Amino acid sequence: MLRLAILFLILGLVAAVLGFGGIAGASFAIAKFLFWIFLVIFLVFLVLGLVAARKVSG
């Protein structure tokens, strides 16, 4: 998912340089959305992993 966010960010940057404002804006919005989804999923799995590790070790 992080790869897709980076891909859309690069696509947005290239589109912005070439003057395609609508495509660039949409690509940046998609990249931002994917990044936040990735961050939320990462934090959920981090907390779940810490809770599981405490139950296994304790």
C-alpha distance matrix in Angstrom:
0.0 3.8 5.3 5.1 6.4 8.8 9.8 10.8 12.4 14.4 15.3 16.5 18.5 20.1 21.0 22.5 24.5 25.8 26.8 24.6 24.2 22.9 20.1 19.2 19.3 17.1 14.4 14.7 14.5 11.3 9.7 11.4 10.5 6.6 7.6 10.1 8.3 6.2 9.7 11.6 10.0 10.6 14.0 14.9 14.3 16.2 19.0 19.2 19.4 22.1 24.1 24.0 25.2 28.0 29.2 29.2 31.0 33.3
3.8 0.0 3.8 5.4 5.0 6.2 8.5 9.9 10.5 12.4 14.1 15.2 16.5 18.4 19.8 20.9 22.7 24.4 25.5 23.8 23.3 22.5 19.8 18.3 18.5 17.0 14.0 13.5 14.1 11.6 8.8 10.3 10.6 7.1 6.3 9.5 9.2 6.3 8.9 11.8 11.0 10.4 13.7 15.5 15.0 16.0 19.1 19.9 19.8 22.0 24.4 24.7 25.3 28.1 29.7 29.8 31.1 33.4
5.3 3.8 0.0 3.8 5.4 5.1 6.0 8.6 9.7 10.5 12.1 14.1 15.3 16.5 18.1 19.7 21.1 22.5 24.1 22.4 22.5 21.9 18.8 17.5 18.5 16.9 13.5 13.8 15.0 12.3 9.7 12.2 12.8 9.4 9.3 12.9 12.4 10.0 12.7 15.5 14.4 13.9 17.4 19.0 18.2 19.2 22.5 23.1 22.6 25.1 27.5 27.5 28.0 31.0 32.5 32.2 33.6 36.2
5.1 5.4 3.8 0.0 3.8 5.4 4.9 6.1 8.4 9.8 10.3 12.0 14.1 15.2 16.1 18.0 19.9 20.9 22.1 20.0 20.0 19.0 15.8 15.0 15.8 13.7 10.6 11.5 12.3 9.1 7.3 10.4 10.5 7.3 8.7 12.0 11.4 10.0 13.2 15.5 14.7 15.1 18.4 19.6 19.3 20.9 23.8 24.2 24.4 26.9 29.0 29.1 30.0 32.9 34.2 34.2 35.8 38.1
6.4 5.0 5.4 3.8 0.0 3.8 5.4 5.3 6.1 8.7 9.8 10.4 12.3 14.3 15.2 16.3 18.4 19.9 20.8 18.9 18.3 17.5 14.8 13.3 13.6 12.1 9.0 8.7 9.7 7.2 4.3 7.0 8.0 5.4 5.7 9.4 9.8 8.8 11.2 13.8 13.9 14.2 17.0 18.8 19.0 20.1 22.8 23.9 24.2 26.3 28.5 29.0 29.9 32.5 34.1 34.4 35.8 37.9
8.8 6.2 5.1 5.4 3.8 0.0 3.8 5.5 4.9 6.2 8.5 9.7 10.5 12.3 14.1 15.1 16.6 18.4 19.8 18.5 18.3 18.3 15.4 13.4 14.5 13.7 10.1 9.8 11.9 10.1 6.8 9.4 11.4 9.1 8.4 12.2 13.2 11.5 13.4 16.5 16.6 16.1 19.0 21.2 21.0 21.7 24.7 25.9 25.7 27.7 30.2 30.7 31.2 33.8 35.7 35.7 36.9 39.2
9.8 8.5 6.0 4.9 5.4 3.8 0.0 3.8 5.4 5.2 6.1 8.6 9.9 10.7 12.2 14.1 15.5 16.6 18.2 16.6 17.1 16.8 13.5 12.2 13.9 12.8 9.0 10.1 12.3 10.0 7.8 11.3 12.7 10.5 11.1 14.7 15.1 13.8 16.3 19.1 18.8 18.8 21.9 23.7 23.4 24.5 27.5 28.4 28.2 30.5 32.9 33.1 33.7 36.6 38.2 38.1 39.4 41.9
10.8 9.9 8.6 6.1 5.3 5.5 3.8 0.0 3.8 5.4 4.9 6.0 8.5 9.8 10.2 11.9 14.1 15.1 16.0 14.0 14.0 13.4 10.2 9.0 10.3 9.0 5.2 6.6 8.8 6.8 5.2 8.9 10.4 9.1 10.3 13.5 14.1 13.8 16.2 18.6 18.9 19.4 22.1 23.8 24.2 25.3 28.0 29.0 29.4 31.6 33.7 34.2 35.1 37.7 39.2 39.5 41.0 43.1
12.4 10.5 9.7 8.4 6.1 4.9 5.4 3.8 0.0 3.8 5.4 5.1 6.2 8.7 9.8 10.4 12.4 14.3 15.2 13.9 13.5 13.7 11.2 8.6 9.9 9.9 6.4 5.7 8.8 8.3 5.5 8.2 10.9 10.2 10.0 13.3 14.9 14.3 15.9 18.7 19.6 19.6 21.9 24.1 24.6 25.3 28.0 29.4 29.6 31.4 33.8 34.6 35.2 37.7 39.5 39.9 41.0 43.1
14.4 12.4 10.5 9.8 8.7 6.2 5.2 5.4 3.8 0.0 3.8 5.3 5.0 6.2 8.5 9.7 10.6 12.4 14.2 13.4 13.9 14.7 11.8 9.5 11.9 12.1 8.5 8.8 12.2 11.5 9.1 12.0 14.6 13.5 13.4 16.8 18.2 17.2 18.9 22.0 22.5 22.2 24.8 27.0 27.2 27.7 30.7 32.0 31.9 33.8 36.3 36.9 37.3 39.9 41.8 41.9 42.9 45.3
15.3 14.1 12.1 10.3 9.8 8.5 6.1 4.9 5.4 3.8 0.0 3.8 5.5 5.2 6.1 8.5 10.0 10.6 12.2 10.7 11.7 12.0 8.6 7.3 10.2 9.9 6.6 8.4 11.5 10.6 9.4 12.7 14.7 13.9 14.7 18.0 18.9 18.6 20.7 23.3 23.7 24.0 26.7 28.5 28.8 29.8 32.6 33.7 33.8 35.9 38.2 38.7 39.4 42.1 43.7 43.9 45.2 47.5
16.5 15.2 14.1 12.0 10.4 9.7 8.6 6.0 5.1 5.3 3.8 0.0 3.8 5.5 5.0 6.0 8.6 9.8 10.3 8.8 8.8 9.4 6.8 4.1 6.8 7.6 4.8 5.6 9.1 9.4 8.6 11.0 13.4 13.6 14.2 17.0 18.5 18.7 20.3 22.8 23.8 24.2 26.5 28.5 29.2 30.0 32.6 34.0 34.4 36.2 38.4 39.3 40.1 42.5 44.2 44.7 45.9 47.9
18.5 16.5 15.3 14.1 12.3 10.5 9.9 8.5 6.2 5.0 5.5 3.8 0.0 3.8 5.4 5.1 6.2 8.7 9.9 9.8 10.0 11.8 9.8 6.6 9.4 11.1 8.5 8.2 12.0 12.7 11.0 13.1 16.0 16.1 15.9 18.8 20.8 20.5 21.7 24.6 25.7 25.6 27.7 30.1 30.7 31.1 33.8 35.5 35.6 37.2 39.7 40.6 41.1 43.5 45.5 45.8 46.7 48.9
20.1 18.4 16.5 15.2 14.3 12.3 10.7 9.8 8.7 6.2 5.2 5.5 3.8 0.0 3.8 5.4 5.2 6.2 8.6 8.7 10.4 12.2 9.8 7.7 11.3 12.5 10.1 11.0 14.5 14.7 13.5 16.1 18.7 18.4 18.7 21.8 23.3 22.9 24.5 27.4 28.1 28.1 30.6 32.8 33.1 33.8 36.6 38.0 38.0 39.8 42.3 43.0 43.5 46.0 47.9 48.1 49.1 51.4
21.0 19.8 18.1 16.1 15.2 14.1 12.2 10.2 9.8 8.5 6.1 5.0 5.4 3.8 0.0 3.8 5.5 5.1 6.1 5.1 7.0 8.7 6.4 5.1 8.9 10.1 8.6 10.1 13.2 13.7 13.5 15.9 18.1 18.4 19.2 22.0 23.4 23.6 25.3 27.8 28.7 29.1 31.5 33.4 34.1 35.0 37.6 38.9 39.3 41.2 43.4 44.2 44.9 47.4 49.1 49.5 50.7 52.8
22.5 20.9 19.7 18.0 16.3 15.1 14.1 11.9 10.4 9.7 8.5 6.0 5.1 5.4 3.8 0.0 3.8 5.4 5.1 5.6 5.8 8.7 7.9 5.2 8.1 10.7 9.8 9.9 13.1 14.6 14.1 15.7 18.4 19.2 19.5 21.9 23.9 24.2 25.4 28.0 29.3 29.6 31.6 33.8 34.7 35.3 37.7 39.4 39.8 41.4 43.7 44.8 45.4 47.7 49.6 50.2 51.2 53.2
24.5 22.7 21.1 19.9 18.4 16.6 15.5 14.1 12.4 10.6 10.0 8.6 6.2 5.2 5.5 3.8 0.0 3.8 5.5 7.7 9.0 12.1 11.2 8.9 11.9 14.3 13.0 13.1 16.6 17.8 16.8 18.7 21.6 22.0 22.0 24.7 26.7 26.6 27.8 30.6 31.8 31.8 33.9 36.3 36.9 37.3 40.0 41.7 41.8 43.4 45.9 46.8 47.2 49.6 51.7 52.0 52.9 55.0
25.8 24.4 22.5 20.9 19.9 18.4 16.6 15.1 14.3 12.4 10.6 9.8 8.7 6.2 5.1 5.4 3.8 0.0 3.8 5.9 8.6 11.4 10.3 9.3 12.7 14.6 13.6 14.7 17.8 18.7 18.4 20.6 23.0 23.4 24.0 26.7 28.3 28.4 30.0 32.6 33.6 33.8 36.1 38.2 38.8 39.5 42.2 43.6 43.9 45.7 48.1 48.9 49.4 51.9 53.8 54.1 55.1 57.3
26.8 25.5 24.1 22.1 20.8 19.8 18.2 16.0 15.2 14.2 12.2 10.3 9.9 8.6 6.1 5.1 5.5 3.8 0.0 3.8 5.7 9.0 9.2 8.4 11.0 13.3 13.3 14.2 16.8 18.3 18.5 20.2 22.5 23.5 24.2 26.5 28.2 28.8 30.2 32.5 33.9 34.4 36.4 38.4 39.4 40.1 42.5 44.1 44.6 46.3 48.5 49.5 50.3 52.6 54.4 55.0 56.1 58.1
24.6 23.8 22.4 20.0 18.9 18.5 16.6 14.0 13.9 13.4 10.7 8.8 9.8 8.7 5.1 5.6 7.7 5.9 3.8 0.0 3.8 5.8 5.7 6.1 8.7 10.3 10.7 12.2 14.4 15.6 16.4 18.3 20.1 21.2 22.3 24.5 25.9 26.8 28.4 30.5 31.7 32.5 34.6 36.4 37.4 38.4 40.7 42.1 42.8 44.7 46.7 47.6 48.6 50.9 52.6 53.1 54.5 56.4
24.2 23.3 22.5 20.0 18.3 18.3 17.1 14.0 13.5 13.9 11.7 8.8 10.0 10.4 7.0 5.8 9.0 8.6 5.7 3.8 0.0 3.8 5.6 5.0 6.0 8.6 9.8 10.5 12.2 14.2 15.1 16.3 18.2 19.9 20.9 22.6 24.3 25.5 26.8 28.7 30.3 31.2 32.9 34.7 36.1 37.1 39.1 40.6 41.6 43.2 45.1 46.3 47.4 49.5 51.2 52.0 53.3 55.0
22.9 22.5 21.9 19.0 17.5 18.3 16.8 13.4 13.7 14.7 12.0 9.4 11.8 12.2 8.7 8.7 12.1 11.4 9.0 5.8 3.8 0.0 3.8 5.4 5.2 6.2 8.6 10.0 10.7 12.4 14.2 15.4 16.6 18.4 20.0 21.4 22.7 24.3 25.9 27.4 28.8 30.1 31.9 33.3 34.8 36.1 38.0 39.3 40.4 42.3 43.9 45.0 46.4 48.5 49.9 50.8 52.4 54.0
20.1 19.8 18.8 15.8 14.8 15.4 13.5 10.2 11.2 11.8 8.6 6.8 9.8 9.8 6.4 7.9 11.2 10.3 9.2 5.7 5.6 3.8 0.0 3.8 5.5 5.2 6.0 8.6 9.9 10.5 12.1 14.1 15.3 16.4 18.1 20.1 21.1 22.2 24.2 25.9 26.9 28.1 30.3 31.7 32.8 34.1 36.3 37.4 38.4 40.4 42.2 43.0 44.3 46.6 48.0 48.6 50.2 52.1
19.2 18.3 17.5 15.0 13.3 13.4 12.2 9.0 8.6 9.5 7.3 4.1 6.6 7.7 5.1 5.2 8.9 9.3 8.4 6.1 5.0 5.4 3.8 0.0 3.8 5.5 5.1 6.1 8.6 9.9 10.4 12.2 14.2 15.3 16.3 18.4 20.0 20.9 22.4 24.4 25.7 26.6 28.6 30.4 31.5 32.5 34.7 36.1 36.9 38.7 40.7 41.7 42.7 45.0 46.6 47.3 48.6 50.5
19.3 18.5 18.5 15.8 13.6 14.5 13.9 10.3 9.9 11.9 10.2 6.8 9.4 11.3 8.9 8.1 11.9 12.7 11.0 8.7 6.0 5.2 5.5 3.8 0.0 3.8 5.4 5.2 6.2 8.7 9.8 10.6 12.3 14.3 15.3 16.7 18.4 19.9 21.1 22.8 24.5 25.6 27.2 28.9 30.4 31.4 33.3 34.8 36.0 37.6 39.3 40.6 41.8 43.8 45.4 46.4 47.8 49.4
17.1 17.0 16.9 13.7 12.1 13.7 12.8 9.0 9.9 12.1 9.9 7.6 11.1 12.5 10.1 10.7 14.3 14.6 13.3 10.3 8.6 6.2 5.2 5.5 3.8 0.0 3.8 5.4 5.1 6.2 8.5 9.9 10.5 12.2 14.1 15.5 16.5 18.2 20.0 21.3 22.6 24.1 25.9 27.2 28.6 30.1 31.9 33.1 34.4 36.3 37.8 38.9 40.3 42.4 43.8 44.7 46.3 47.9
14.4 14.0 13.5 10.6 9.0 10.1 9.0 5.2 6.4 8.5 6.6 4.8 8.5 10.1 8.6 9.8 13.0 13.6 13.3 10.7 9.8 8.6 6.0 5.1 5.4 3.8 0.0 3.8 5.4 5.1 6.0 8.5 9.8 10.5 12.1 14.3 15.3 16.2 18.2 20.1 21.0 22.1 24.3 25.8 26.8 28.1 30.4 31.5 32.4 34.4 36.2 37.1 38.3 40.6 42.0 42.7 44.2 46.1
14.7 13.5 13.8 11.5 8.7 9.8 10.1 6.6 5.7 8.8 8.4 5.6 8.2 11.0 10.1 9.9 13.1 14.7 14.2 12.2 10.5 10.0 8.6 6.1 5.2 5.4 3.8 0.0 3.8 5.5 5.0 6.1 8.5 9.9 10.4 12.4 14.2 15.2 16.4 18.4 20.0 20.8 22.5 24.4 25.7 26.6 28.7 30.3 31.2 32.8 34.7 35.9 37.0 39.0 40.8 41.6 42.9 44.6
14.5 14.1 15.0 12.3 9.7 11.9 12.3 8.8 8.8 12.2 11.5 9.1 12.0 14.5 13.2 13.1 16.6 17.8 16.8 14.4 12.2 10.7 9.9 8.6 6.2 5.1 5.4 3.8 0.0 3.8 5.4 5.1 6.1 8.6 9.9 10.8 12.4 14.2 15.4 16.8 18.5 19.9 21.4 22.8 24.5 25.7 27.4 28.8 30.2 31.8 33.4 34.7 36.1 38.0 39.5 40.6 42.1 43.5
11.3 11.6 12.3 9.1 7.2 10.1 10.0 6.8 8.3 11.5 10.6 9.4 12.7 14.7 13.7 14.6 17.8 18.7 18.3 15.6 14.2 12.4 10.5 9.9 8.7 6.2 5.1 5.5 3.8 0.0 3.8 5.5 5.1 6.1 8.5 10.0 10.6 12.1 14.2 15.5 16.5 18.1 20.1 21.2 22.5 24.1 26.0 27.0 28.2 30.2 31.8 32.7 34.2 36.4 37.7 38.5 40.2 41.9
9.7 8.8 9.7 7.3 4.3 6.8 7.8 5.2 5.5 9.1 9.4 8.6 11.0 13.5 13.5 14.1 16.8 18.4 18.5 16.4 15.1 14.2 12.1 10.4 9.8 8.5 6.0 5.0 5.4 3.8 0.0 3.8 5.5 5.2 6.1 8.7 10.0 10.4 12.2 14.4 15.4 16.2 18.3 20.1 21.1 22.2 24.4 25.7 26.5 28.4 30.3 31.3 32.4 34.6 36.2 36.9 38.3 40.1
11.4 10.3 12.2 10.4 7.0 9.4 11.3 8.9 8.2 12.0 12.7 11.0 13.1 16.1 15.9 15.7 18.7 20.6 20.2 18.3 16.3 15.4 14.1 12.2 10.6 9.9 8.5 6.1 5.1 5.5 3.8 0.0 3.8 5.5 5.1 6.3 8.7 9.9 10.6 12.5 14.4 15.2 16.6 18.5 20.1 20.9 22.8 24.5 25.6 27.1 28.9 30.3 31.4 33.3 35.0 36.0 37.3 38.8
10.5 10.6 12.8 10.5 8.0 11.4 12.7 10.4 10.9 14.6 14.7 13.4 16.0 18.7 18.1 18.4 21.6 23.0 22.5 20.1 18.2 16.6 15.3 14.2 12.3 10.5 9.8 8.5 6.1 5.1 5.5 3.8 0.0 3.8 5.5 5.3 6.3 8.6 10.0 10.8 12.4 14.2 15.6 16.8 18.5 20.0 21.5 22.8 24.3 26.0 27.4 28.7 30.2 32.1 33.5 34.6 36.3 37.7
6.6 7.1 9.4 7.3 5.4 9.1 10.5 9.1 10.2 13.5 13.9 13.6 16.1 18.4 18.4 19.2 22.0 23.4 23.5 21.2 19.9 18.4 16.4 15.3 14.3 12.2 10.5 9.9 8.6 6.1 5.2 5.5 3.8 0.0 3.8 5.5 5.1 6.0 8.5 10.0 10.5 12.0 14.3 15.4 16.4 18.0 20.1 21.0 22.1 24.2 25.8 26.7 28.1 30.3 31.7 32.5 34.1 35.8
7.6 6.3 9.3 8.7 5.7 8.4 11.1 10.3 10.0 13.4 14.7 14.2 15.9 18.7 19.2 19.5 22.0 24.0 24.2 22.3 20.9 20.0 18.1 16.3 15.3 14.1 12.1 10.4 9.9 8.5 6.1 5.1 5.5 3.8 0.0 3.8 5.5 5.0 6.1 8.7 10.0 10.4 12.3 14.3 15.4 16.2 18.4 20.0 20.7 22.4 24.4 25.5 26.6 28.7 30.4 31.2 32.5 34.2
10.1 9.5 12.9 12.0 9.4 12.2 14.7 13.5 13.3 16.8 18.0 17.0 18.8 21.8 22.0 21.9 24.7 26.7 26.5 24.5 22.6 21.4 20.1 18.4 16.7 15.5 14.3 12.4 10.8 10.0 8.7 6.3 5.3 5.5 3.8 0.0 3.8 5.3 5.0 6.2 8.6 9.7 10.6 12.3 14.3 15.1 16.6 18.4 19.8 21.1 22.7 24.3 25.6 27.3 28.9 30.2 31.5 32.8
8.3 9.2 12.4 11.4 9.8 13.2 15.1 14.1 14.9 18.2 18.9 18.5 20.8 23.3 23.4 23.9 26.7 28.3 28.2 25.9 24.3 22.7 21.1 20.0 18.4 16.5 15.3 14.2 12.4 10.6 10.0 8.7 6.3 5.1 5.5 3.8 0.0 3.8 5.4 5.2 6.2 8.5 10.0 10.7 12.4 14.1 15.6 16.6 18.2 20.1 21.4 22.5 24.2 26.1 27.3 28.5 30.2 31.6
6.2 6.3 10.0 10.0 8.8 11.5 13.8 13.8 14.3 17.2 18.6 18.7 20.5 22.9 23.6 24.2 26.6 28.4 28.8 26.8 25.5 24.3 22.2 20.9 19.9 18.2 16.2 15.2 14.2 12.1 10.4 9.9 8.6 6.0 5.0 5.3 3.8 0.0 3.8 5.6 5.2 6.0 8.6 10.0 10.6 12.0 14.3 15.3 16.2 18.2 20.0 20.9 22.1 24.4 25.8 26.6 28.1 29.9
9.7 8.9 12.7 13.2 11.2 13.4 16.3 16.2 15.9 18.9 20.7 20.3 21.7 24.5 25.3 25.4 27.8 30.0 30.2 28.4 26.8 25.9 24.2 22.4 21.1 20.0 18.2 16.4 15.4 14.2 12.2 10.6 10.0 8.5 6.1 5.0 5.4 3.8 0.0 3.8 5.5 5.0 6.2 8.6 10.0 10.4 12.4 14.2 15.1 16.5 18.4 19.9 20.9 22.7 24.5 25.6 26.8 28.3
11.6 11.8 15.5 15.5 13.8 16.5 19.1 18.6 18.7 22.0 23.3 22.8 24.6 27.4 27.8 28.0 30.6 32.6 32.5 30.5 28.7 27.4 25.9 24.4 22.8 21.3 20.1 18.4 16.8 15.5 14.4 12.5 10.8 10.0 8.7 6.2 5.2 5.6 3.8 0.0 3.8 5.4 5.2 6.2 8.7 9.8 10.8 12.3 14.2 15.5 16.7 18.3 19.9 21.5 22.9 24.4 25.9 27.0
10.0 11.0 14.4 14.7 13.9 16.6 18.8 18.9 19.6 22.5 23.7 23.8 25.7 28.1 28.7 29.3 31.8 33.6 33.9 31.7 30.3 28.8 26.9 25.7 24.5 22.6 21.0 20.0 18.5 16.5 15.4 14.4 12.4 10.5 10.0 8.6 6.2 5.2 5.5 3.8 0.0 3.8 5.5 5.1 6.2 8.5 10.0 10.5 12.1 14.3 15.4 16.3 18.1 20.1 21.2 22.3 24.1 25.6
10.6 10.4 13.9 15.1 14.2 16.1 18.8 19.4 19.6 22.2 24.0 24.2 25.6 28.1 29.1 29.6 31.8 33.8 34.4 32.5 31.2 30.1 28.1 26.6 25.6 24.1 22.1 20.8 19.9 18.1 16.2 15.2 14.2 12.0 10.4 9.7 8.5 6.0 5.0 5.4 3.8 0.0 3.8 5.5 5.3 6.0 8.7 9.9 10.4 12.3 14.3 15.2 16.2 18.4 20.1 20.8 22.2 23.9
14.0 13.7 17.4 18.4 17.0 19.0 21.9 22.1 21.9 24.8 26.7 26.5 27.7 30.6 31.5 31.6 33.9 36.1 36.4 34.6 32.9 31.9 30.3 28.6 27.2 25.9 24.3 22.5 21.4 20.1 18.3 16.6 15.6 14.3 12.3 10.6 10.0 8.6 6.2 5.2 5.5 3.8 0.0 3.8 5.5 4.9 6.2 8.5 9.7 10.6 12.3 14.1 15.2 16.7 18.6 19.9 21.1 22.3
14.9 15.5 19.0 19.6 18.8 21.2 23.7 23.8 24.1 27.0 28.5 28.5 30.1 32.8 33.4 33.8 36.3 38.2 38.4 36.4 34.7 33.3 31.7 30.4 28.9 27.2 25.8 24.4 22.8 21.2 20.1 18.5 16.8 15.4 14.3 12.3 10.7 10.0 8.6 6.2 5.1 5.5 3.8 0.0 3.8 5.4 5.3 6.2 8.6 10.1 10.7 12.2 14.2 15.7 16.8 18.4 20.1 21.1
14.3 15.0 18.2 19.3 19.0 21.0 23.4 24.2 24.6 27.2 28.8 29.2 30.7 33.1 34.1 34.7 36.9 38.8 39.4 37.4 36.1 34.8 32.8 31.5 30.4 28.6 26.8 25.7 24.5 22.5 21.1 20.1 18.5 16.4 15.4 14.3 12.4 10.6 10.0 8.7 6.2 5.3 5.5 3.8 0.0 3.8 5.5 4.9 5.9 8.5 9.8 10.3 11.9 14.2 15.2 16.1 18.0 19.5
16.2 16.0 19.2 20.9 20.1 21.7 24.5 25.3 25.3 27.7 29.8 30.0 31.1 33.8 35.0 35.3 37.3 39.5 40.1 38.4 37.1 36.1 34.1 32.5 31.4 30.1 28.1 26.6 25.7 24.1 22.2 20.9 20.0 18.0 16.2 15.1 14.1 12.0 10.4 9.8 8.5 6.0 4.9 5.4 3.8 0.0 3.8 5.5 5.1 6.2 8.7 9.9 10.5 12.5 14.4 15.3 16.4 18.0
19.0 19.1 22.5 23.8 22.8 24.7 27.5 28.0 28.0 30.7 32.6 32.6 33.8 36.6 37.6 37.7 40.0 42.2 42.5 40.7 39.1 38.0 36.3 34.7 33.3 31.9 30.4 28.7 27.4 26.0 24.4 22.8 21.5 20.1 18.4 16.6 15.6 14.3 12.4 10.8 10.0 8.7 6.2 5.3 5.5 3.8 0.0 3.8 5.4 5.1 6.2 8.6 9.9 10.8 12.5 14.3 15.5 16.3
19.2 19.9 23.1 24.2 23.9 25.9 28.4 29.0 29.4 32.0 33.7 34.0 35.5 38.0 38.9 39.4 41.7 43.6 44.1 42.1 40.6 39.3 37.4 36.1 34.8 33.1 31.5 30.3 28.8 27.0 25.7 24.5 22.8 21.0 20.0 18.4 16.6 15.3 14.2 12.3 10.5 9.9 8.5 6.2 4.9 5.5 3.8 0.0 3.8 5.5 5.1 6.1 8.5 10.0 10.7 12.3 14.3 15.2
19.4 19.8 22.6 24.4 24.2 25.7 28.2 29.4 29.6 31.9 33.8 34.4 35.6 38.0 39.3 39.8 41.8 43.9 44.6 42.8 41.6 40.4 38.4 36.9 36.0 34.4 32.4 31.2 30.2 28.2 26.5 25.6 24.3 22.1 20.7 19.8 18.2 16.2 15.1 14.2 12.1 10.4 9.7 8.6 5.9 5.1 5.4 3.8 0.0 3.8 5.5 5.1 6.0 8.6 9.9 10.5 12.1 13.9
22.1 22.0 25.1 26.9 26.3 27.7 30.5 31.6 31.4 33.8 35.9 36.2 37.2 39.8 41.2 41.4 43.4 45.7 46.3 44.7 43.2 42.3 40.4 38.7 37.6 36.3 34.4 32.8 31.8 30.2 28.4 27.1 26.0 24.2 22.4 21.1 20.1 18.2 16.5 15.5 14.3 12.3 10.6 10.1 8.5 6.2 5.1 5.5 3.8 0.0 3.8 5.5 5.1 6.3 8.8 10.0 10.6 11.8
24.1 24.4 27.5 29.0 28.5 30.2 32.9 33.7 33.8 36.3 38.2 38.4 39.7 42.3 43.4 43.7 45.9 48.1 48.5 46.7 45.1 43.9 42.2 40.7 39.3 37.8 36.2 34.7 33.4 31.8 30.3 28.9 27.4 25.8 24.4 22.7 21.4 20.0 18.4 16.7 15.4 14.3 12.3 10.7 9.8 8.7 6.2 5.1 5.5 3.8 0.0 3.8 5.5 5.3 6.4 8.8 10.2 10.5
24.0 24.7 27.5 29.1 29.0 30.7 33.1 34.2 34.6 36.9 38.7 39.3 40.6 43.0 44.2 44.8 46.8 48.9 49.5 47.6 46.3 45.0 43.0 41.7 40.6 38.9 37.1 35.9 34.7 32.7 31.3 30.3 28.7 26.7 25.5 24.3 22.5 20.9 19.9 18.3 16.3 15.2 14.1 12.2 10.3 9.9 8.6 6.1 5.1 5.5 3.8 0.0 3.8 5.4 5.1 6.2 8.6 9.8
25.2 25.3 28.0 30.0 29.9 31.2 33.7 35.1 35.2 37.3 39.4 40.1 41.1 43.5 44.9 45.4 47.2 49.4 50.3 48.6 47.4 46.4 44.3 42.7 41.8 40.3 38.3 37.0 36.1 34.2 32.4 31.4 30.2 28.1 26.6 25.6 24.2 22.1 20.9 19.9 18.1 16.2 15.2 14.2 11.9 10.5 9.9 8.5 6.0 5.1 5.5 3.8 0.0 3.8 5.5 5.1 6.0 8.2
28.0 28.1 31.0 32.9 32.5 33.8 36.6 37.7 37.7 39.9 42.1 42.5 43.5 46.0 47.4 47.7 49.6 51.9 52.6 50.9 49.5 48.5 46.6 45.0 43.8 42.4 40.6 39.0 38.0 36.4 34.6 33.3 32.1 30.3 28.7 27.3 26.1 24.4 22.7 21.5 20.1 18.4 16.7 15.7 14.2 12.5 10.8 10.0 8.6 6.3 5.3 5.4 3.8 0.0 3.8 5.5 5.3 5.6
29.2 29.7 32.5 34.2 34.1 35.7 38.2 39.2 39.5 41.8 43.7 44.2 45.5 47.9 49.1 49.6 51.7 53.8 54.4 52.6 51.2 49.9 48.0 46.6 45.4 43.8 42.0 40.8 39.5 37.7 36.2 35.0 33.5 31.7 30.4 28.9 27.3 25.8 24.5 22.9 21.2 20.1 18.6 16.8 15.2 14.4 12.5 10.7 9.9 8.8 6.4 5.1 5.5 3.8 0.0 3.8 5.7 5.3
29.2 29.8 32.2 34.2 34.4 35.7 38.1 39.5 39.9 41.9 43.9 44.7 45.8 48.1 49.5 50.2 52.0 54.1 55.0 53.1 52.0 50.8 48.6 47.3 46.4 44.7 42.7 41.6 40.6 38.5 36.9 36.0 34.6 32.5 31.2 30.2 28.5 26.6 25.6 24.4 22.3 20.8 19.9 18.4 16.1 15.3 14.3 12.3 10.5 10.0 8.8 6.2 5.1 5.5 3.8 0.0 3.8 5.7
31.0 31.1 33.6 35.8 35.8 36.9 39.4 41.0 41.0 42.9 45.2 45.9 46.7 49.1 50.7 51.2 52.9 55.1 56.1 54.5 53.3 52.4 50.2 48.6 47.8 46.3 44.2 42.9 42.1 40.2 38.3 37.3 36.3 34.1 32.5 31.5 30.2 28.1 26.8 25.9 24.1 22.2 21.1 20.1 18.0 16.4 15.5 14.3 12.1 10.6 10.2 8.6 6.0 5.3 5.7 3.8 0.0 3.8
33.3 33.4 36.2 38.1 37.9 39.2 41.9 43.1 43.1 45.3 47.5 47.9 48.9 51.4 52.8 53.2 55.0 57.3 58.1 56.4 55.0 54.0 52.1 50.5 49.4 47.9 46.1 44.6 43.5 41.9 40.1 38.8 37.7 35.8 34.2 32.8 31.6 29.9 28.3 27.0 25.6 23.9 22.3 21.1 19.5 18.0 16.3 15.2 13.9 11.8 10.5 9.8 8.2 5.6 5.3 5.7 3.8 0.0
